Amino acid sequence: MGTVRNILQSKGSAVYSISPDHSVYDALELLEEKNLGCLVVVENEKLIGVFTERDYARKVVLKGKSSKETPVREIMTGQPIVVTPTTSCEVCMQLMTEKFIRHLPVVENGQLIGLVSIGDLVRMTISDKDYLIDTLSHYITG
């Protein structure tokens, strides 16, 4: 199984972020525009949290708050679990399963360099399995 670096090389390292002082509504617009499930929250060029659709559903909708009046800071998930480019996909899957999360910011030398999702890990796993099956098939058939 590969590493986070392999995923970022395949999908790219574009990361969409938002300021903690923007409204939840602004964050939702960006999620919809970019077809995302998560934004990283950055303040003074430093990762301070993540904002997800789950945060919105549980901390705005169910609490009766207004998305136009609530700042991202109030509902973001602070101190997110992060990984490095050398973290294995297997470790990422374990973290996501144990912590019930779907996105992991990727940090190298204190800098945010990417984001991996559960979908990225599933695609990598399928690709690895397809490669293994193809290799074994060629070996068996000579």
N, C-alpha and C positions, 0 to 999 in steps of 0.2 A: 504494500500500500504506500502511496506517495506522501508528500509533505505539503504543508500550506504553501510553500514556495512554488510547487508544481501547479497548484490551483491558480495562484496569482499569475503565473506565467501563461497559463491557458486562458483565463478569463480577463486578465488585465487587473490593474490595481486602482481603478477609479473608485473613489469613495465620495459619497454625497454626505454633506454635513450641514448642520444648522446651529445657530447660536442659541444658548439657553434662554435668551431674552425674547426670541421670536415667539409668536403665538403658536399654540397647538394647531390652529387652523392653517397657518403658513406651513407647518411641518407636514400636515396632511396633504396640502396642495402639492408639495414637492414629492411626497411618496407616490401620489397618483400620477403626476407628470412623468416621473421616471420609472413607474411600475415597480416600486420597491416595497419591502416590508419593514425596513429599518433604516434609520439615519443615525450617524454618529453625532454626538453633541460636542462641539468644540468651543472653547473659550480661551482667548489669548494663545491660539495655536496649540492648545493642549486638550487632549481627549478627557472629557469629564463625565461622559455618560452615553447612553444610547436611547433612542426614542423608537418605539415599535408600535405596530398596530395594536398589539396586546396592551401596551401602556394606555393607549387611547381608549380602548374598549373598557378596560377595568378601572381606570383612574379619572376618566372624564365622563363618558356616557353613563356608566353605572352610578357615579357620584353626583350626577345632575349638574356638572360644571359646564361652562360655555367654552367651546374650543377657540372662539375669537378673543376671549378675555383671559384665558389661562396661558401663562408662559410655559414653554417646554420645560424649563427648570423645575417646575412644580411636580411634573409627572414622569420625567425621564427616569430611567434606571441608572443610578449613579454608580461609580466605581465598577465599571463592567469588567467581566472576566476577559482577559486578552490572551492571545497566543503570539508566537514568533514565527518567522518563515520556516524554521527548522522543526516546528511541532508536527508530529505525524498526524495524518488524517484520522487514524484510530484514536489517538488521544483527544482530538477535537470532537469526535463522535461520543466518546465517553463523557467529556465535559458537558456537551449539549444534553445528553440523556440524563445525567445526574443533576444538572442545574435547571432543567426544563427551559432551555434557551434555544434559539434558532439562528443566532448570529454571533460571530466572534470577531472583534476588531483585531487586526494584526499590527503589532508594534515591533519596531527594530531600532535599537539604540535610542529609545525614548520617543521615537517618531511614529505616528500613525502611517502605515504604508498600504493598508488594504483592509478588506472585510471579507470573511468567508461565511457562507450560509449553509444550512443543512442541505439545501438543494445542490450547492457546489460539491459537498461531500458525497452525496448520493451519485451525482454524475461521475465523480472520480472513481468511486467504488465500482460502478457499472463498467466504466472504461477499463479498469484494472481486470475485472472478471472477464470481460470480452477478450482482452489481450491474452489472458491465461488460457481461455478455452481455445482460441485460435492457435496459440503456440502448441498446446497439447494435441490438437487435431492434426496439425502438420507433422508433429513428431510421430503420432500413431500411424498416419497414412504414408509416412516415409518421405 
